[in-house]
């Protein structure tokens, strides 16, 4: 077995390996995009990962055959620290344990560059691969989930009504937008992301209120706005790319519920409303994602039928 640096000459063989991984993934979750089972299409994703600014990685070669590869690149965001990300096309191995060898080589260069915050998107169907990353001191941070859209209209709790927002709701919408980041700043999430300023958020809503690319819903109880949700095409999401982006999918992009209304069925009502919108719009599936350490969302969305597809695993080196 030889572990060496990833080079441009490895792209085609890595694409074939990724295509086999994705085929196995689709056997577990058929709603994922079929196209990435094509080795040429998969190689295009590997090539894109390798061409990203600052990309580097490693390959495993046995008897002249590429049997594993790992590719990561930094993201230019202070929220993620001095980082390296391995996205959904950045990893494929013929045996889970190879991921540890590949990381052992690639991470040496990443840490030498001062990039000590490492993120990797791992397909959840491969339990052994998730375990291999856990044995590299990576913990679960974020989950991607998928389920079928809904054609039947949701049945709302008696006290809950759902409607489209009005411009007069913008103040309440801005307040709703702060609920998730404020909640995730608390234990046990401890997210570093913070909400935008009130004025900036108002400006965003004013600008995007009539944007037909997004559909927004608000929930009321006794005439009081207590929840908000946003749906759109999965193409609007920069976090769901490559093999993590299904065909014909809607995206449950955001949802929040006032603390006083939690446990009343508002979250389910909003989620099912987005699922129904997606079905009416012709989407076969709906994707969402959530922090594993967010005790509320990590229970709400699986209960709504979302099945995990990829887990983002994270390690901070040196602590």
Secondary structure, 3 states (H helix, E strand, C coil): CEEEECCHHHHHHHHHHHHHHHHHHHHHCCCCCHHHHCHHHHHHHHHHHHHCCCCEEEEEEECCEEEEEEEEECCCCHHHCCEEEECCCCEEECCCCHHHHHHHHHHHHHHHCCCCEEEEEEECCCHHHHHHHHCCCCEEEEEEEEEECCCCCCCCCCCEEEECCCHHHHHHHHHHHHHHHHHHCCCCCCCCCCCCCHHHHHHHHHHHCCCCCEEEEEEEECCEEEEEEEEEEHHHCCCCCHHHCCCCEEEEEEEEECHHHCCCCHHHHHHHHHHHHHHHCCCCEEEEEEECCCCCHHHHHHHCCCEEEEEEEEEECCC
